[in-house]
Amino acid sequence: MPTPPRALHPRLSELDIAITTPRLALREFRDEDVEAIWPWVSDPAFPRQMSWAAHVERGETLDYIRGTRTERAEGTGIVWAIEHEGRACGCIGLESIVWGRRAWRLDRGELGYWLAPPLWGQGLMTEAVQAVMRYGFEVVGLHKIRVGCLAENDGSRRVIEKAGFRFVGRLEEDVYRDGAWHAHLRYELIVADLDDVTSTRRFQRPITR
Ligand SMILES: CC(C)(COP(=O)(O)OP(=O)(O)OC[C@H]1O[C@@H](n2cnc3c(N)ncnc32)[C@H](O)[C@@H]1OP(=O)(O)O)[C@@H](O)C(=O)NCCC(=O)NCCS
């Protein structure tokens, strides 16, 4: 039986967003996290696989952090700082949350994330994604979570696939950056998939090059 939409959806600003996983604490960003994330957000090479440009001044990072709180206050998204061993080292968000358009209920959000390079390859982002997926469906009450990555972003594609997202398509020449058009891979998961994410992995896999 498909799950019907909830009669009421929560005010994002009223949610307790703290999540603990075996190795991570996910929590709201604080102004003082600027120093911890500055080495990564200011590295010109770091955001190349994402939509944003490296920060030039710490003020931009502070504006970003404050913007994440505004997003939640306005009900359009939740962004968590990823804390490992007591220090902010990354970011994960359910953003562009929409509940409806005209006569349609949509109840969906878009997943995004990044992690400090020294921590890559230990399964940490997969751990964070699995926790946020569950939170998005069970606490926020979303019906669908969408996620995408550039076709050449092998690490992110693996995270998405390990978490069990269903591949829905490849968007050719979707965005332009660093002198070239890049394709996007798009994935989604609906709430009913959560019971058996292994079933979604049987779907057609993308052509990545
Ligand atoms: C993508 C990212 C979040 C992954 O974080 P992570 O904690 O290293 O992820 P995990 O360890 O959970 O999983 C990474 C998987 O990708 C694989 N991987 C990583 N880099 C790879 C590469 N260049 N080629 C092939 N596989 C790669 C790892 O081996 C691992 O798979 P495995 O468990 O099957 O071995 C991190 O690399 C990052 O922050 N990148 C920059 C920002 C970014 O691209 N964000 C996503 C935008 S869509």
The ligand as an SDF file (V2000), in Angstrom:
LIG
                    3D

 48 50  0  0  0  0  0  0  0  0999 V2000
   31.6560   12.4450   -1.7150 C   0  0  0  0  0  0  0  0  0  0  0  0
   32.1360   12.4280   -0.2660 C   0  0  0  0  0  0  0  0  0  0  0  0
   31.0920   13.1160    0.5940 C   0  0  0  0  0  0  0  0  0  0  0  0
   32.3210   10.9900    0.1910 C   0  0  0  0  0  0  0  0  0  0  0  0
   32.5700   10.9460    1.5940 O   0  0  0  0  0  0  0  0  0  0  0  0
   33.2220    9.6330    2.2750 P   0  0  0  0  0  0  0  0  0  0  0  0
   33.0300    9.7320    3.7400 O   0  0  0  0  0  0  0  0  0  0  0  0
   34.5850    9.4320    1.7510 O   0  0  0  0  0  0  0  0  0  0  0  0
   32.2520    8.5070    1.6880 O   0  0  0  0  0  0  0  0  0  0  0  0
   32.2460    6.9660    2.0890 P   0  0  0  0  0  0  0  0  0  0  0  0
   33.5590    6.5800    2.7000 O   0  0  0  0  0  0  0  0  0  0  0  0
   31.0040    6.7130    2.8670 O   0  0  0  0  0  0  0  0  0  0  0  0
   32.0950    6.2780    0.6790 O   0  0  0  0  0  0  0  0  0  0  0  0
   32.8970    6.6720   -0.4170 C   0  0  0  0  0  0  0  0  0  0  0  0
   32.9160    5.5610   -1.4440 C   0  0  0  0  0  0  0  0  0  0  0  0
   33.3750    6.0830   -2.6720 O   0  0  0  0  0  0  0  0  0  0  0  0
   34.5710    5.4220   -3.0460 C   0  0  0  0  0  0  0  0  0  0  0  0
   35.4020    6.4510   -3.6990 N   0  0  0  0  0  0  0  0  0  0  0  0
   35.8460    7.5930   -3.1670 C   0  0  0  0  0  0  0  0  0  0  0  0
   36.5620    8.2800   -4.0860 N   0  0  0  0  0  0  0  0  0  0  0  0
   36.5430    7.5470   -5.2020 C   0  0  0  0  0  0  0  0  0  0  0  0
   37.0950    7.7010   -6.4760 C   0  0  0  0  0  0  0  0  0  0  0  0
   37.7840    8.7950   -6.7930 N   0  0  0  0  0  0  0  0  0  0  0  0
   36.8780    6.7320   -7.3890 N   0  0  0  0  0  0  0  0  0  0  0  0
   36.1440    5.6480   -7.0870 C   0  0  0  0  0  0  0  0  0  0  0  0
   35.5870    5.4350   -5.8800 N   0  0  0  0  0  0  0  0  0  0  0  0
   35.7860    6.3860   -4.9550 C   0  0  0  0  0  0  0  0  0  0  0  0
   35.1490    4.8720   -1.7710 C   0  0  0  0  0  0  0  0  0  0  0  0
   36.0140    3.7800   -2.0420 O   0  0  0  0  0  0  0  0  0  0  0  0
   33.8730    4.4400   -1.0720 C   0  0  0  0  0  0  0  0  0  0  0  0
   33.3000    3.2750   -1.6450 O   0  0  0  0  0  0  0  0  0  0  0  0
   33.4760    1.8140   -0.9920 P   0  0  0  0  0  0  0  0  0  0  0  0
   32.9260    1.8840    0.3950 O   0  0  0  0  0  0  0  0  0  0  0  0
   32.7050    0.9330   -1.8990 O   0  0  0  0  0  0  0  0  0  0  0  0
   34.9570    1.5480   -0.9940 O   0  0  0  0  0  0  0  0  0  0  0  0
   33.4800   13.1840   -0.1110 C   0  0  0  0  0  0  0  0  0  0  0  0
   34.3910   12.6250   -1.0170 O   0  0  0  0  0  0  0  0  0  0  0  0
   33.3600   14.6720   -0.3920 C   0  0  0  0  0  0  0  0  0  0  0  0
   33.0540   15.4430    0.4980 O   0  0  0  0  0  0  0  0  0  0  0  0
   33.6480   15.0950   -1.6390 N   0  0  0  0  0  0  0  0  0  0  0  0
   33.6130   16.5040   -2.0220 C   0  0  0  0  0  0  0  0  0  0  0  0
   32.2350   17.0890   -1.9640 C   0  0  0  0  0  0  0  0  0  0  0  0
   31.2540   16.3440   -2.8210 C   0  0  0  0  0  0  0  0  0  0  0  0
   31.5780   15.8650   -3.8960 O   0  0  0  0  0  0  0  0  0  0  0  0
   30.0070   16.2890   -2.3250 N   0  0  0  0  0  0  0  0  0  0  0  0
   28.9240   15.6230   -3.0310 C   0  0  0  0  0  0  0  0  0  0  0  0
   28.3490   16.4890   -4.0790 C   0  0  0  0  0  0  0  0  0  0  0  0
   27.1160   15.6070   -5.0050 S   0  0  0  0  0  0  0  0  0  0  0  0
  1  2  1  0
  2  3  1  0
  2  4  1  0
  2 36  1  0
  4  5  1  0
  5  6  1  0
  6  7  2  0
  6  8  1  0
  6  9  1  0
  9 10  1  0
 10 11  2  0
 10 12  1  0
 10 13  1  0
 13 14  1  0
 14 15  1  0
 15 16  1  0
 15 30  1  0
 16 17  1  0
 17 18  1  0
 17 28  1  0
 18 19  1  0
 18 27  1  0
 19 20  2  0
 20 21  1  0
 21 22  1  0
 21 27  2  0
 22 23  1  0
 22 24  2  0
 24 25  1  0
 25 26  2  0
 26 27  1  0
 28 29  1  0
 28 30  1  0
 30 31  1  0
 31 32  1  0
 32 33  2  0
 32 34  1  0
 32 35  1  0
 36 37  1  0
 36 38  1  0
 38 39  2  0
 38 40  1  0
 40 41  1  0
 41 42  1  0
 42 43  1  0
 43 44  2  0
 43 45  1  0
 45 46  1  0
 46 47  1  0
 47 48  1  0
M  END
$$$$
